[in-house]
Amino acid sequence: MPAPASTDAARPDTALILVNLGTPQAPTAQAVRRYLSEFLHDRRVVSLTRWLWCPLLHFGILPLRSGRVAHKYASVWMPGEDGGSPLAVYTRRLARELQAELPQLQVIDAMRYGQPSLHATLRRLRDQGVARALVLPLYPQYSTTTTASVCDVLARTPGPAARMVDHYHDDPGWIAAVADSVAAHRARHGAGDHLLFSFHGLPQRLADEGDPYPRQCEASARAIAAKLGLGAGDWTLAYQSRFGRERWLEPATADSLQALVARGARRIDVVAPGFAVDCLETLEEVAMMLAEDVSKAGGELRYVPCLNDTPAHAAALAAIARRELGAWA
């Protein structure tokens, strides 16, 4: 097991907890089933009544999907002693980068679902005598399905006094870091004919009920495009990773890519700024599956990696943490 971002040698009384969604512990059907079971039991994720949802989940979805999803994870699993699921590896490495930026804090990575769990992390910090915990969910855009679920854990878990960053979709430092990563990618590989911003999808029903997520995605994309100096016709926003049968946010990333190729775009750059670090949804879905679909249609998808554990990402998040801690003081 890789070492945590900070050691027991010196425990400051304030901690910074980077929280990501979560991931299976191994690319196996059993591990994926355990992870998906926890994830899909969250009422923030699936709000169906339990008497209907639980039998469907345990006797239909999990038996059918766990093996297929495990195969997808295996295709992106990172090798080596510090390897594993990309989401876990990059989140862990990002915590280490932030520890170097913020030596006065204890910087820890945790997961909303799976391990290391946020619930256990909060209890451990309390037992260590940590007085305050700044919780930074690695979701730039707020959603009731993600950020609010982290807040639920804080509300029901005994731990240090906690303050949470609920979004940073328009933070200038973060916007600049994403824009710079796109510019650097284009400098290395040449600019594509179009830039597509792909965000994780959400049921349209939740947006209709007031979830601010799509508005914040749009604001992020506009700010990044402006920082890059792009015109209105140079970029598009779309949503990926649809699950279930109800209507989700549109346009869909897959449909947008096909439309761009049909209009004559041959090289399409895709960036996913709703994801702090690369994961199954960016690496397998976008950089592999959708890239293959675009290739079959006669185009080329060039994926721009997430910020991951880059110094620019750590610096942007460190600035957010300093600002939040200053306001808390």
C-alpha positions in Angstrom: 0.0 0.0 0.0 1.5 3.4 -1.0 2.3 5.8 1.8 -0.1 8.6 2.6 0.6 12.1 1.4 1.8 13.1 4.9 3.4 11.0 7.6 2.9 10.6 11.3 6.2 12.4 12.1 4.5 15.8 12.3 0.8 16.2 12.4 -0.4 19.8 12.0 -3.7 20.6 13.7 -5.2 21.6 10.3 -5.7 19.1 7.5 -6.6 19.5 3.8 -8.6 16.5 2.5 -8.7 16.1 -1.3 -11.8 14.1 -2.0 -12.5 12.3 -5.3 -15.4 10.1 -6.3 -13.8 6.7 -5.8 -12.7 3.6 -7.7 -12.5 -0.2 -7.4 -9.5 -1.6 -5.6 -8.7 -4.0 -8.5 -9.8 -4.5 -12.1 -11.9 -7.5 -11.2 -15.6 -8.2 -11.3 -15.7 -8.8 -7.5 -14.0 -5.5 -6.7 -16.0 -3.5 -9.3 -19.2 -5.0 -7.9 -18.3 -4.0 -4.4 -17.5 -0.5 -5.5 -20.6 0.0 -7.8 -22.8 -1.3 -5.0 -21.7 1.4 -2.6 -21.8 4.1 -5.3 -25.2 3.2 -6.6 -26.7 2.9 -3.2 -26.2 6.6 -2.6 -29.6 8.3 -2.9 -27.8 11.3 -4.3 -26.8 9.2 -7.3 -30.0 7.2 -7.7 -33.1 8.5 -6.1 -35.5 5.7 -6.9 -37.4 4.2 -4.0 -35.3 1.4 -2.4 -37.9 -1.4 -2.7 -37.7 -0.9 -6.5 -34.0 0.0 -6.9 -32.3 -2.5 -4.7 -33.6 -5.7 -6.3 -32.9 -4.2 -9.8 -29.4 -3.2 -8.7 -28.4 -6.5 -7.0 -30.2 -9.0 -9.3 -29.8 -7.1 -12.6 -27.3 -4.3 -12.9 -24.5 -5.6 -10.8 -24.4 -9.1 -12.1 -24.6 -7.9 -15.7 -22.3 -4.9 -15.6 -19.5 -5.8 -13.1 -17.6 -8.0 -15.4 -17.8 -5.6 -18.4 -16.8 -2.6 -16.3 -13.9 -4.6 -14.8 -12.6 -5.2 -18.4 -12.8 -1.5 -19.0 -10.8 -0.8 -15.8 -8.2 -3.4 -16.8 -7.6 -1.5 -20.1 -6.5 1.7 -18.2 -5.0 0.1 -15.0 -1.6 1.7 -14.3 1.4 -0.7 -13.6 4.1 -0.5 -11.0 4.5 -0.2 -7.3 2.6 3.1 -7.2 0.1 1.9 -9.9 -3.5 1.1 -9.8 -6.7 2.8 -11.0 -5.7 6.1 -12.7 -8.1 8.1 -10.5 -6.6 6.8 -7.3 -3.0 7.1 -8.6 -3.3 10.7 -9.8 -5.3 11.8 -6.7 -2.7 10.3 -4.4 0.1 12.0 -6.4 -1.7 15.3 -6.4 -2.0 15.1 -2.6 1.8 14.7 -2.4 2.3 17.7 -4.7 0.0 19.8 -2.5 1.8 18.6 0.6 4.9 20.2 -0.8 3.0 23.4 -1.6 1.4 23.5 1.9 3.9 22.1 4.4 2.0 23.7 7.3 -1.0 21.4 6.7 -1.5 17.7 6.7 -2.7 16.9 3.2 -4.6 13.7 2.7 -6.5 12.0 -0.2 -9.8 10.3 0.4 -12.7 8.8 -1.6 -16.4 9.3 -1.3 -16.9 5.6 -2.3 -14.3 2.9 -1.8 -10.9 3.3 -0.2 -9.5 5.3 1.5 -12.9 6.3 2.6 -13.7 9.9 3.6 -15.7 8.6 6.6 -12.7 6.7 8.0 -10.4 9.6 7.3 -12.4 12.0 9.3 -12.6 9.7 12.2 -8.9 9.1 12.1 -8.1 12.8 12.1 -10.3 13.3 15.0 -8.5 10.5 16.9 -5.2 12.2 16.0 -6.3 15.4 17.6 -6.6 17.4 14.4 -8.7 20.4 15.1 -9.8 21.5 11.6 -10.2 19.9 8.2 -10.6 21.8 5.0 -12.4 19.5 2.6 -11.8 20.0 -1.1 -13.9 17.8 -3.4 -12.1 17.4 -6.7 -15.3 18.5 -8.5 -14.7 21.9 -10.1 -18.4 22.3 -10.8 -21.0 21.8 -8.0 -23.7 19.1 -8.3 -26.1 17.6 -5.9 -25.0 14.2 -7.2 -21.3 14.7 -6.2 -20.4 17.7 -4.0 -23.6 17.4 -1.9 -22.9 13.8 -1.3 -19.5 14.7 0.3 -21.3 17.2 2.4 -23.7 14.4 3.6 -20.6 12.5 4.9 -19.3 15.5 6.8 -22.7 16.0 8.4 -23.0 12.5 9.7 -19.4 11.7 10.6 -17.7 12.7 13.9 -14.5 14.5 13.0 -12.6 17.7 13.2 -14.4 21.0 12.6 -14.9 21.0 8.9 -15.2 23.6 6.1 -15.9 22.5 2.5 -15.0 24.1 -0.8 -18.2 23.5 -2.8 -16.9 24.6 -6.2 -14.1 26.3 -8.0 -15.5 26.3 -11.6 -14.6 30.0 -12.1 -11.4 30.2 -10.1 -8.9 32.3 -12.2 -5.9 30.1 -11.2 -7.7 26.9 -12.2 -9.1 28.4 -15.4 -5.5 29.5 -16.3 -4.1 26.0 -15.5 -6.6 24.3 -17.8 -6.2 26.8 -20.6 -2.4 26.5 -20.4 -2.6 22.7 -20.6 -4.7 23.0 -23.8 -2.3 25.5 -25.2 0.7 23.4 -24.4 -0.9 20.3 -26.0 -1.7 22.3 -29.1 1.9 23.7 -29.2 3.2 20.1 -29.2 0.8 18.5 -31.6 -0.6 21.4 -33.6 -4.0 22.9 -33.1 -7.0 20.8 -34.1 -9.8 22.1 -36.2 -12.1 22.4 -33.2 -12.0 22.2 -29.4 -14.7 20.1 -27.6 -15.2 20.5 -23.9 -16.6 17.2 -22.6 -18.2 17.2 -19.1 -19.7 14.3 -17.2 -23.5 14.1 -17.9 -26.4 14.6 -15.5 -30.1 13.7 -15.8 -31.9 16.7 -17.2 -34.5 16.3 -14.4 -31.9 17.4 -11.8 -31.0 20.5 -13.8 -34.7 21.3 -14.1 -35.0 21.0 -10.3 -32.2 23.7 -9.9 -28.9 21.8 -9.9 -26.4 24.5 -10.9 -24.0 22.0 -12.6 -24.8 22.7 -16.2 -24.6 26.5 -15.7 -21.2 26.1 -14.0 -20.0 23.8 -16.8 -20.9 26.4 -19.3 -19.2 29.1 -17.3 -16.0 27.1 -17.1 -16.0 26.3 -20.8 -16.6 30.0 -21.7 -13.8 31.2 -19.4 -11.3 28.6 -20.6 -12.1 29.4 -24.3 -11.7 33.1 -23.6 -8.4 32.5 -21.9 -7.3 30.6 -25.1 -8.6 33.4 -27.3 -11.0 31.2 -29.1 -14.0 32.5 -31.1 -17.6 31.2 -30.6 -17.2 28.9 -33.6 -14.0 27.4 -32.4 -15.3 25.3 -29.5 -18.3 23.3 -28.4 -19.6 22.0 -25.0 -21.0 18.5 -24.6 -21.8 15.9 -22.0 -20.7 12.2 -21.7 -21.2 9.1 -19.7 -25.0 8.7 -19.9 -26.5 6.0 -17.6 -30.0 4.7 -17.6 -33.0 5.5 -19.9 -34.1 9.0 -18.7 -33.2 12.1 -20.6 -29.7 13.5 -19.8 -28.0 16.8 -20.5 -27.5 17.5 -24.1 -25.7 17.6 -26.5 -24.1 14.2 -26.0 -20.3 14.1 -26.6 -20.6 11.1 -29.0 -23.2 12.9 -31.1 -21.2 16.2 -31.1 -18.1 14.5 -32.3 -20.0 12.8 -35.2 -21.6 16.1 -36.1 -18.2 17.9 -36.1 -16.7 15.3 -38.4 -19.7 15.5 -40.7 -19.2 19.2 -40.9 -15.6 18.7 -42.1 -13.6 18.9 -38.8 -10.9 16.3 -39.2 -8.8 16.9 -36.1 -10.8 17.5 -32.9 -9.1 18.3 -29.6 -11.1 17.1 -26.6 -10.6 18.3 -23.0 -12.6 17.2 -20.0 -12.3 20.0 -17.4 -15.0 18.6 -15.1 -12.5 15.8 -14.2 -9.6 16.9 -11.9 -7.6 13.8 -12.8 -7.8 11.2 -15.5 -10.0 8.2 -14.9 -12.1 5.5 -16.6 -14.4 8.1 -18.1 -11.6 10.1 -19.7 -9.1 7.4 -20.6 -11.4 4.5 -21.7 -14.5 6.4 -22.8 -13.0 9.4 -24.5 -9.4 8.7 -25.4 -10.1 5.1 -26.5 -13.7 4.3 -27.3 -14.8 7.7 -28.7 -11.5 8.2 -30.4 -12.1 4.9 -32.2 -15.6 6.0 -33.3 -14.2 9.3 -34.6 -11.5 7.4 -36.5 -14.1 5.2 -38.2 -16.0 8.3 -39.2 -12.9 9.7 -40.9 -11.6 12.1 -38.2 -9.0 12.1 -35.5 -9.7 12.8 -31.8 -6.7 14.2 -29.9 -7.4 13.9 -26.1 -5.9 16.6 -23.8 -5.1 15.0 -20.5 -6.6 16.2 -17.2 -4.4 18.4 -15.0 -3.6 15.4 -12.9 -0.6 15.9 -10.5 1.0 18.7 -12.5 2.6 21.6 -10.6 0.2 24.0 -12.2 -2.8 22.0 -10.8 -1.2 21.8 -7.3 -0.5 25.5 -7.4 -4.0 26.4 -8.3 -5.6 24.2 -5.6 -3.1 25.4 -3.0 -4.1 29.0 -3.7 -7.8 28.0 -3.3 -6.9 26.2 0.0 -5.0 29.3 1.3 -7.9 31.5 0.5 -10.5 29.3 2.2 -8.3 28.9 5.3 -7.8 32.6 5.4 -11.5 33.2 5.3 -12.1 30.5 7.9 -9.6 32.1 10.3 
